[in-house]
Amino acid sequence: MSLTNAPRLETQNLILRGPEPRDADALIAFLMDEVRADGFGYIDNRGDAWRWYALNIGHWHIHGYGYLTIEDKATGTPAGITGIWNPEGWPEPELGWVVFDGFEGRGIAFEAATRARQWAYEDLGFTTLTSNIVPSNTRSKALATRLGATYERTYQNVHMGQDELWRHPAPEALA
């Protein structure tokens, strides 16, 4: 049972869907992994990580969009999150992505983020998107580049400190 009014989007290998109660443990484990969550927002206790999970659900209800769970079609297992994030203090809507432990190196983030961006442009009517990337996150910068995004500027993120803003191509540039 989805906890939001999120769409169900499919790709060749993935299902992107709204958060469900069964997703909580995988997301909490990611958030509490200091190394893996460093560029996203490491949380050092389960209660606060659970609150972030609930925050994403609330984000959907406030904005009508948020992070979708990336589900591996073959196994039905949550493999990460991707979607559009725009909490208070963000410079503008962001296309974000995270792949959970054990799902790296399979092209999941690219496949999921490409589909989430298509949804944002075609169904939500966005005309531009950014990705906010901490300067040390070379893997996310490589993925942003692969998605066609370009570095625009460095700014002070209210939650992450110094952050780089990467601009994605406009919808008409992707056609």
HUGIJO-V792104 format. One record per residue. N is the residue number from 1. RES is the residue in one letter. PSI is psi as a letter, one per 40 degrees, with the letter a starting at -180 (none if undefined). NEAR is the number of other ideal C-beta (glycine too) atoms within 12 Angstrom. Layout:
BEGIN
n:N res:RES psi:PSI near:NEAR
n:N res:RES psi:PSI near:NEAR
END
This chain:
BEGIN
n:1 res:M psi:h near:11
n:2 res:S psi:i near:22
n:3 res:L psi:e near:25
n:4 res:T psi:i near:29
n:5 res:N psi:f near:16
n:6 res:A psi:i near:35
n:7 res:P psi:i near:27
n:8 res:R psi:h near:20
n:9 res:L psi:i near:32
n:10 res:E psi:i near:19
n:11 res:T psi:a near:29
n:12 res:Q psi:d near:17
n:13 res:N psi:e near:23
n:14 res:L psi:i near:38
n:15 res:I psi:h near:33
n:16 res:L psi:h near:42
n:17 res:R psi:i near:38
n:18 res:G psi:i near:33
n:19 res:P psi:i near:36
n:20 res:E psi:i near:25
n:21 res:P psi:d near:20
n:22 res:R psi:e near:20
n:23 res:D psi:e near:36
n:24 res:A psi:d near:26
n:25 res:D psi:d near:19
n:26 res:A psi:d near:33
n:27 res:L psi:d near:41
n:28 res:I psi:d near:29
n:29 res:A psi:d near:24
n:30 res:F psi:d near:38
n:31 res:L psi:d near:34
n:32 res:M psi:e near:28
n:33 res:D psi:h near:23
n:34 res:E psi:d near:17
n:35 res:V psi:d near:13
n:36 res:R psi:d near:26
n:37 res:A psi:e near:29
n:38 res:D psi:d near:24
n:39 res:G psi:e near:34
n:40 res:F psi:d near:38
n:41 res:G psi:g near:33
n:42 res:Y psi:h near:22
n:43 res:I psi:h near:26
n:44 res:D psi:e near:16
n:45 res:N psi:i near:14
n:46 res:R psi:d near:17
n:47 res:G psi:d near:14
n:48 res:D psi:d near:18
n:49 res:A psi:d near:28
n:50 res:W psi:d near:22
n:51 res:R psi:d near:19
n:52 res:W psi:d near:34
n:53 res:Y psi:d near:35
n:54 res:A psi:d near:23
n:55 res:L psi:d near:26
n:56 res:N psi:d near:40
n:57 res:I psi:d near:29
n:58 res:G psi:d near:19
n:59 res:H psi:d near:32
n:60 res:W psi:d near:30
n:61 res:H psi:d near:18
n:62 res:I psi:d near:16
n:63 res:H psi:d near:27
n:64 res:G psi:e near:22
n:65 res:Y psi:i near:36
n:66 res:G psi:a near:42
n:67 res:Y psi:h near:43
n:68 res:L psi:i near:47
n:69 res:T psi:h near:45
n:70 res:I psi:h near:46
n:71 res:E psi:h near:34
n:72 res:D psi:h near:27
n:73 res:K psi:d near:21
n:74 res:A psi:d near:14
n:75 res:T psi:e near:15
n:76 res:G psi:e near:17
n:77 res:T psi:h near:23
n:78 res:P psi:h near:39
n:79 res:A psi:e near:39
n:80 res:G psi:a near:42
n:81 res:I psi:i near:43
n:82 res:T psi:i near:49
n:83 res:G psi:a near:43
n:84 res:I psi:h near:41
n:85 res:W psi:h near:39
n:86 res:N psi:g near:28
n:87 res:P psi:i near:28
n:88 res:E psi:h near:13
n:89 res:G psi:e near:16
n:90 res:W psi:i near:25
n:91 res:P psi:d near:27
n:92 res:E psi:i near:24
n:93 res:P psi:h near:32
n:94 res:E psi:h near:43
n:95 res:L psi:h near:48
n:96 res:G psi:i near:46
n:97 res:W psi:i near:47
n:98 res:V psi:h near:44
n:99 res:V psi:h near:37
n:100 res:F psi:i near:33
n:101 res:D psi:h near:21
n:102 res:G psi:e near:19
n:103 res:F psi:e near:30
n:104 res:E psi:i near:19
n:105 res:G psi:e near:13
n:106 res:R psi:e near:21
n:107 res:G psi:e near:22
n:108 res:I psi:d near:36
n:109 res:A psi:d near:38
n:110 res:F psi:d near:33
n:111 res:E psi:d near:32
n:112 res:A psi:d near:44
n:113 res:A psi:d near:42
n:114 res:T psi:d near:34
n:115 res:R psi:d near:33
n:116 res:A psi:d near:46
n:117 res:R psi:d near:44
n:118 res:Q psi:d near:30
n:119 res:W psi:d near:32
n:120 res:A psi:d near:39
n:121 res:Y psi:d near:26
n:122 res:E psi:d near:18
n:123 res:D psi:d near:18
n:124 res:L psi:e near:26
n:125 res:G psi:e near:15
n:126 res:F psi:i near:28
n:127 res:T psi:e near:18
n:128 res:T psi:i near:28
n:129 res:L psi:i near:44
n:130 res:T psi:i near:35
n:131 res:S psi:h near:47
n:132 res:N psi:h near:44
n:133 res:I psi:h near:38
n:134 res:V psi:i near:28
n:135 res:P psi:d near:22
n:136 res:S psi:e near:16
n:137 res:N psi:g near:29
n:138 res:T psi:d near:14
n:139 res:R psi:d near:23
n:140 res:S psi:d near:34
n:141 res:K psi:d near:24
n:142 res:A psi:d near:16
n:143 res:L psi:d near:35
n:144 res:A psi:d near:36
n:145 res:T psi:d near:21
n:146 res:R psi:d near:21
n:147 res:L psi:e near:34
n:148 res:G psi:e near:22
n:149 res:A psi:i near:35
n:150 res:T psi:i near:21
n:151 res:Y psi:h near:21
n:152 res:E psi:d near:21
n:153 res:R psi:i near:19
n:154 res:T psi:i near:18
n:155 res:Y psi:i near:23
n:156 res:Q psi:h near:16
n:157 res:N psi:h near:26
n:158 res:V psi:d near:15
n:159 res:H psi:d near:22
n:160 res:M psi:e near:30
n:161 res:G psi:a near:17
n:162 res:Q psi:h near:19
n:163 res:D psi:i near:33
n:164 res:E psi:h near:32
n:165 res:L psi:h near:32
n:166 res:W psi:h near:37
n:167 res:R psi:h near:28
n:168 res:H psi:i near:38
n:169 res:P psi:i near:25
n:170 res:A psi:i near:19
n:171 res:P psi:d near:21
n:172 res:E psi:d near:10
n:173 res:A psi:e near:17
n:174 res:L psi:e near:20
n:175 res:A psi:none near:9
END
